[in-house]
Amino acid sequence: MKPIEILTTTGIGLPHANVDTDQLIPARFMKEPRSVGYGQFLLFDVRRDAHGAPSPDYPLNQPGADEAEVLVSRRNFGAGSSREAAVYALVDGGFRCVIAPSFGDIFASNAVNNGLLPAVVNEEDAERLLKALGEAAPVDVDLLEQRIRVGELEVAFTINPVWRTKLLNGWDDIDMTRQHEGDIDTFAATYAERFPWAQPYPGGTPLIGKG
C-alpha cells in the first residue's frame, strides 16, 4: 500500500448521513472482477436520476469532483453490510481519505487494510468542513499531526493508533507482525528448547508407537 503522511489534494463534500455500503456499491456490480475498476460503480444508483443519467446537482457529479482524493460526509459512513467492495469502489475512484463523525466498524477496518484513511471528526467540525468545501476545493490532511485544513479552517481528527501506524508506513497486517520478528524468533527458540516433544519430527514420521 502507498503510505500516507500528508495529503495535499482536492476535497469534496457529501452532506449525507448513513451512507451505507449498499449505496457505495450496489450488489449487482460485485460479480464484476476488480480488474474492471470499481470506481465506475461508486454510488452508482444515488448519483443518477430515474432515467439513469448523472444528476447534475449530485456532489460527486460536480465540476472538479473527479480530482478529489478526500471525501467529507456525515455520521455513520459505511454502515450496513460488510462488503469490502465498498472500499474498493472508493479507492478505485481515486479516494485516499474519508472524513466523517463516525464509521461502520467493518468498513473502517476494511478501509485501513486497503490504504484508505477513515478520519473521525466531531459533528460540528464535519459541518464546518462541509461548509468550507462547498464544491470541490483544496484540502490538506496531515496524518502525522492528525489535522485537516481547508482554507483558514483547521480541525483535528482521531484514528486508532495502530491504524495510524499502518497507514503512515503503508503496512498491512503481515507487515505489522514482521516488526516483531526478533521477538517471535526468540519466543520460537525458547519454546522449542522448553518443549522439544512438541516440535515437528525432523524426518516427518510421527513418534506415536515408537519404542
C-alpha positions in Angstrom: 0.0 0.0 0.0 1.1 3.6 -0.6 2.0 5.3 2.7 0.0 8.4 3.8 1.7 11.2 5.7 0.2 14.5 4.3 -2.4 14.6 1.5 -2.4 18.0 -0.3 -5.2 17.5 -2.8 -8.8 18.2 -3.7 -11.7 17.5 -1.3 -15.4 17.1 -2.0 -18.4 17.2 0.4 -21.1 14.5 0.5 -23.6 16.1 3.0 -25.5 12.9 3.8 -25.7 10.7 6.9 -25.9 6.9 6.9 -24.2 6.4 3.5 -24.1 2.6 3.6 -22.2 0.0 1.7 -25.2 -0.9 -0.4 -25.2 2.7 -1.7 -21.4 2.8 -2.1 -21.6 -0.1 -4.5 -24.9 -1.8 -5.4 -24.7 -5.6 -5.0 -25.2 -6.3 -8.7 -21.8 -4.9 -9.6 -20.0 -7.2 -7.1 -20.0 -10.0 -9.7 -17.6 -8.0 -11.8 -13.8 -8.7 -11.4 -11.8 -6.0 -9.6 -9.7 -5.6 -12.7 -12.5 -3.6 -14.4 -12.1 -0.8 -11.9 -14.8 -0.5 -9.2 -14.6 3.3 -9.2 -17.2 3.4 -12.1 -19.7 1.8 -9.7 -19.2 4.2 -6.8 -22.6 5.4 -5.5 -23.9 4.4 -8.9 -27.7 4.5 -8.2 -27.9 7.5 -5.9 -25.9 9.8 -8.2 -28.2 9.2 -11.1 -31.7 10.2 -11.9 -34.7 7.9 -12.7 -33.5 7.6 -16.3 -30.0 6.5 -15.4 -28.4 9.8 -16.3 -25.9 11.5 -13.9 -27.8 14.0 -11.7 -26.0 17.4 -12.3 -26.7 18.5 -8.7 -25.2 15.5 -7.0 -21.9 16.4 -5.3 -19.8 13.7 -7.0 -21.0 14.9 -10.4 -19.9 18.5 -9.8 -17.0 20.1 -11.7 -13.7 19.1 -10.1 -15.1 16.1 -8.3 -13.1 13.7 -10.5 -9.9 15.2 -9.0 -11.0 14.7 -5.4 -9.0 12.3 -3.1 -10.7 13.4 0.1 -14.4 12.9 0.8 -16.2 14.6 3.7 -19.5 13.2 4.9 -21.8 12.9 7.9 -22.2 10.3 10.6 -22.4 6.5 10.2 -20.5 6.4 6.9 -20.0 2.9 5.6 -22.7 1.3 7.7 -24.6 -1.8 6.5 -23.2 -5.0 5.1 -19.5 -6.0 5.5 -18.8 -5.9 1.7 -15.1 -4.9 1.2 -16.1 -3.9 -2.4 -17.5 -0.7 -0.9 -13.9 0.3 -0.1 -12.7 -0.9 -3.5 -15.1 1.5 -5.1 -13.8 4.5 -3.2 -10.1 3.5 -3.7 -10.6 2.8 -7.4 -12.5 6.1 -7.7 -9.3 7.9 -6.5 -10.2 8.5 -2.9 -7.4 8.2 -0.2 -9.3 9.6 2.8 -12.9 9.8 4.0 -13.7 12.2 6.8 -16.9 11.7 9.0 -18.1 11.8 12.6 -18.4 8.0 12.7 -17.9 4.9 10.5 -19.3 1.4 10.3 -16.8 -0.7 12.2 -16.1 -3.3 9.5 -16.0 -0.6 6.8 -13.3 1.3 8.8 -11.2 -1.8 9.2 -11.5 -2.7 5.5 -10.6 0.9 4.6 -7.3 0.8 6.5 -6.4 -2.6 5.0 -6.8 -1.0 1.6 -4.9 2.2 2.3 -7.9 4.4 2.8 -7.8 6.8 5.8 -11.0 6.9 7.9 -10.6 10.2 9.7 -13.0 10.8 12.6 -14.1 14.4 13.4 -16.9 15.6 15.7 -20.2 16.5 14.1 -19.7 20.2 14.4 -16.3 20.1 12.7 -17.8 17.9 9.9 -20.4 20.6 9.2 -17.7 23.3 9.2 -15.7 21.3 6.7 -18.7 20.7 4.5 -19.4 24.4 4.5 -15.8 25.3 3.8 -15.5 22.9 0.9 -18.7 23.9 -0.8 -17.9 22.4 -4.2 -14.6 20.7 -4.8 -11.8 22.7 -3.1 -8.2 22.3 -1.9 -7.7 20.4 1.3 -4.7 19.2 3.4 -5.0 16.1 5.6 -2.0 15.7 7.8 -1.9 12.2 9.4 1.4 13.0 11.2 -0.3 15.8 13.2 -3.9 14.5 12.7 -5.1 17.8 11.4 -7.3 18.8 8.4 -7.1 22.2 6.8 -9.5 23.8 4.3 -8.5 27.4 3.6 -8.4 29.2 7.0 -10.3 26.3 8.7 -8.3 23.8 10.7 -9.7 20.9 12.7 -8.3 17.8 14.4 -9.2 14.2 13.7 -8.8 10.9 15.5 -7.8 7.5 14.4 -6.9 4.2 16.1 -3.1 4.4 16.8 -2.5 1.0 15.2 -4.3 2.0 12.1 -2.3 5.3 12.0 0.9 3.3 12.1 -0.2 1.1 9.3 -1.3 3.9 7.1 1.8 6.0 7.8 4.0 3.1 6.7 1.8 1.6 4.0 1.8 -1.7 6.1 -0.7 -4.5 6.0 -1.3 -6.9 9.0 1.6 -9.1 7.9 4.0 -6.1 7.8 2.8 -5.2 11.3 3.7 -8.7 12.5 7.1 -8.5 10.9 8.0 -5.6 13.1 8.2 -8.1 16.0 10.2 -10.6 14.0 13.1 -10.6 16.6 10.7 -11.3 19.5 9.0 -14.0 17.5 12.3 -15.8 16.7 13.3 -15.6 20.4 10.0 -17.0 21.5 10.2 -19.8 19.0 13.7 -20.8 20.1 12.8 -20.7 23.8 9.6 -22.7 23.2 11.5 -25.3 21.2 14.0 -25.7 24.0 11.4 -26.0 26.7 9.1 -28.3 24.9 11.2 -30.3 22.5 8.5 -33.0 22.4 6.0 -30.5 20.8 8.2 -29.9 17.8 7.7 -31.5 14.4 9.6 -34.7 13.9 12.6 -33.9 11.6 12.1 -36.8 9.3 8.4 -36.2 9.0 7.5 -39.5 10.7 5.2 -39.3 13.7 6.7 -40.6 17.0 3.5 -42.3 18.1 4.1 -46.0 18.5 7.9 -45.7 18.5 9.8 -47.6 21.2 
